[in-house]
Amino acid sequence: MTHKELHDYLLSFPDSWLDFPFGEGTSVYKVGRTESSGGKMFALIADESKPLRISLKCDPQLAERLREVYETVLPGYHLSKKHWNTIILTGQVPDDELKSLMHVSYDLVTGQAT
């Protein structure tokens, strides 16, 4: 997926919006009613990374399994290594699985995870 495709997909989730709390270069996708509420992060994209990298919240057991299956899934960069994965977008993780992981992250943050 391209940066634009990721951006559009992440903003398609209800009440999601883009923020730059860490400065330009790191797109932070949050969920919350308004920007003034602060919101909760559910995805981060290292905008200038080549290949592109996205960090997503993840169930700890699923996070470990993904790291075992894919060499491009790493513990969260500058995030909780237990609850976040950073995925290097080389094509190793299929787009449909990546979209599923974005849903998982959003659901975990919004409390909709089952």
C-alpha positions in Angstrom: 0.0 0.0 0.0 1.1 3.5 -0.7 1.2 6.3 1.9 -1.9 7.8 0.2 -3.8 4.5 0.4 -2.9 4.0 4.0 -3.9 7.6 4.8 -7.2 7.3 3.1 -8.0 4.0 4.7 -7.1 5.1 8.2 -9.2 8.2 7.8 -12.2 6.1 6.7 -12.6 4.8 10.3 -15.4 6.7 12.3 -14.1 9.7 14.2 -10.5 9.3 13.0 -8.3 12.3 12.2 -4.6 13.1 11.5 -2.3 14.8 13.9 1.4 15.6 14.1 2.2 15.6 17.9 5.7 14.5 17.2 6.3 17.1 14.5 6.3 16.9 10.8 7.5 13.5 9.5 5.3 11.3 11.7 1.7 11.1 10.7 -0.3 10.1 13.8 -3.9 8.8 13.3 -6.1 9.2 16.2 -9.7 8.5 17.1 -11.9 10.8 19.2 -14.7 13.3 18.8 -12.6 16.4 18.3 -9.0 17.4 17.9 -9.2 19.4 21.1 -10.0 16.2 23.1 -6.5 14.9 22.3 -7.8 11.6 20.9 -6.1 8.2 21.1 -3.5 7.0 18.7 -4.2 3.9 16.7 -1.7 4.3 13.9 1.6 6.1 13.2 3.3 6.4 9.8 7.0 7.3 9.4 6.4 9.6 6.5 9.9 9.7 5.0 10.9 6.1 5.7 11.9 4.0 2.7 10.4 1.5 2.7 7.4 3.0 4.4 6.7 1.9 8.0 3.5 1.9 9.9 3.0 1.2 13.6 -0.2 -0.3 14.9 -1.6 -1.3 18.2 -2.0 -5.1 18.6 -3.1 -7.8 21.0 0.2 -9.0 22.6 -0.3 -12.7 21.6 -1.1 -11.7 18.0 1.8 -9.3 18.0 4.2 -12.1 18.9 2.7 -14.5 16.3 3.0 -11.8 13.5 6.7 -11.2 14.4 7.3 -15.0 14.1 5.7 -15.2 10.7 6.9 -12.0 9.1 10.5 -10.7 9.3 9.1 -7.2 8.4 6.9 -7.1 11.6 8.9 -5.7 14.4 8.2 -4.6 18.0 6.8 -1.1 18.1 9.4 1.6 17.3 9.5 4.0 20.2 6.3 2.4 21.5 5.3 -0.3 23.9 7.0 -3.4 22.5 4.2 -5.6 24.0 1.2 -3.7 22.6 2.5 -2.2 19.3 4.1 -3.6 16.1 5.9 -1.6 13.4 5.4 -3.1 10.0 7.9 -2.4 7.2 5.9 -2.2 4.0 7.9 -4.3 1.6 4.9 -6.3 0.4 5.6 -9.3 2.7 2.5 -8.6 4.7 -0.4 -8.8 2.2 -2.6 -5.7 1.9 -5.7 -7.5 3.1 -3.9 -8.6 6.3 -2.5 -5.1 6.7 -6.1 -3.7 6.5 -7.2 -6.3 9.0 -4.4 -5.2 11.4 -5.4 -1.5 11.0 -9.0 -2.6 12.0 -7.6 -4.5 15.0 -5.6 -1.4 16.1 -8.6 0.9 15.8 -10.9 -1.6 17.6 -8.4 -2.0 20.5 -8.1 1.8 20.9 -11.9 2.4 20.7 -12.7 -0.6 23.0 -14.6 -2.4 20.3 -12.2 -5.4 20.3 -13.9 -8.7 21.1 
